[in-house]
């Protein structure tokens, strides 16, 4: 006949083992979740209307579009014109006390000469066809009235190596590269690839090809 004390000891060991295994599972899940968020992908919501009509933004996160940001693919490829990217504030934005990440669309690549003419973006002397803009949207530096420095695109600019010019799709209400300058490659967190909320809009961010290859301005390989 077994000693009742031994039975209690055995049951206690079994309970401790179960709790230990549960703790390991929870711990591993947390590590995996943090690793995925740090290196692979993360969910974000859009707090402003600067990317309308592509992405709906509002300070109320339950009414705003929610997206998945791919943080992995740029380890194997370079950002492309038209990509919607999330990036940490540049030095100029930090001087203005901005701390939260921004979301904009890449318009100018390293080596591109970018200028604004008649409300349109010109890249290397050729107008960029931007079908993602709302009808009648003009691109100017008038939105930069609050900027503490002269608007970056008030004169033609050549994008330096390793940097990108970004603009919001809502050109009349977006504080972007027109005002404060370019985004260094190291500031780019990742590319917005999927909208998962609201449910009736689930899918890719840009479902149709953005540019006609025949109309795409020729990309330069080095800064002028």
Residue pairs with C-beta under 8 A, 6 or more apart in sequence:
36 42
38 71
39 71
39 72
40 70
40 71
40 72
41 68
41 69
41 70
41 71
41 72
41 190
42 68
42 69
42 71
42 190
43 66
43 67
43 68
43 69
43 196
44 66
44 67
44 69
44 86
44 101
44 103
44 192
45 61
45 64
45 65
45 66
45 67
45 197
46 55
46 56
46 57
46 58
46 64
46 65
46 66
46 67
46 103
47 57
47 58
47 59
47 61
47 64
47 100
48 57
48 58
48 59
49 56
49 57
49 58
49 170
49 173
50 57
50 103
50 104
50 168
50 169
50 170
50 173
50 174
50 175
50 176
51 57
51 84
51 103
51 104
51 105
51 168
51 169
51 170
51 174
52 134
52 169
52 170
52 173
53 132
53 134
53 169
53 170
54 84
54 105
54 132
54 169
54 205
54 206
55 65
55 67
55 84
55 103
55 169
55 192
55 195
55 205
56 63
56 64
56 65
57 64
57 65
58 64
65 195
65 197
65 198
65 201
66 195
66 196
66 197
67 192
67 193
67 194
67 195
67 196
67 205
68 192
68 193
68 194
68 195
68 196
69 86
69 189
69 190
69 191
69 192
69 193
70 190
70 191
70 192
70 193
71 189
71 190
72 190
73 190
73 191
74 188
74 190
74 191
79 85
79 106
79 109
79 164
79 185
79 188
79 191
80 106
80 109
81 106
81 107
81 108
81 109
81 210
81 211
81 216
81 219
82 105
82 106
82 206
82 210
82 211
83 105
83 106
83 191
84 103
84 104
84 105
84 106
84 191
84 192
84 205
84 206
85 103
85 104
85 105
85 106
85 164
85 166
85 183
85 188
85 189
85 190
85 191
85 192
86 101
86 102
86 103
86 188
86 189
86 190
86 191
86 192
87 101
87 102
87 103
87 104
87 166
87 183
87 187
87 188
87 189
88 101
88 102
88 187
88 189
89 98
89 99
89 100
89 101
89 102
89 187
90 180
90 181
90 182
90 183
90 184
90 187
92 149
92 180
92 181
93 102
93 180
95 148
96 148
96 180
101 189
102 166
102 176
103 192
104 166
104 167
104 168
104 174
104 176
104 177
104 183
105 132
105 166
105 167
105 168
105 169
106 164
106 165
106 166
107 114
107 121
107 123
107 128
107 165
107 166
107 167
107 177
108 114
108 123
108 157
108 159
108 164
108 165
108 177
108 182
109 159
109 164
109 219
110 159
110 160
110 161
110 162
110 163
110 164
110 223
111 158
111 159
111 161
111 219
111 220
111 221
111 222
111 223
111 224
112 123
112 124
112 158
112 159
112 165
112 217
112 219
112 220
113 123
113 124
113 125
113 156
113 157
113 158
113 159
113 220
113 224
114 121
114 122
114 123
114 153
114 156
114 157
114 158
114 159
114 165
115 121
115 122
115 153
115 155
115 156
115 157
116 122
116 139
116 140
116 141
116 153
116 178
117 127
119 138
119 139
119 140
120 127
120 128
120 138
120 139
121 127
121 128
121 130
121 139
121 167
122 128
123 217
124 217
124 218
124 219
124 220
125 217
126 215
126 217
126 218
128 211
128 217
129 211
129 212
129 215
131 208
131 210
132 169
132 206
132 210
133 169
133 171
134 169
134 170
137 170
137 171
137 172
138 171
138 172
139 167
139 171
139 178
140 171
140 178
141 151
141 153
141 154
141 178
141 179
143 171
143 172
143 173
143 174
143 175
143 178
143 179
144 151
144 154
144 175
144 178
144 179
146 175
147 175
147 179
147 180
149 180
151 178
151 179
152 177
152 178
152 179
152 180
152 181
152 182
153 165
153 177
153 178
157 165
158 223
158 224
159 165
159 182
159 223
160 182
160 223
161 222
161 223
162 184
162 185
162 186
163 182
163 183
163 184
163 185
164 182
164 183
164 185
164 188
165 177
165 182
165 183
166 176
166 177
166 182
166 183
167 174
167 176
167 177
167 178
168 174
168 175
168 176
177 183
192 205
193 204
193 205
194 202
194 203
194 204
194 205
195 201
195 202
195 203
195 204
195 205
196 202
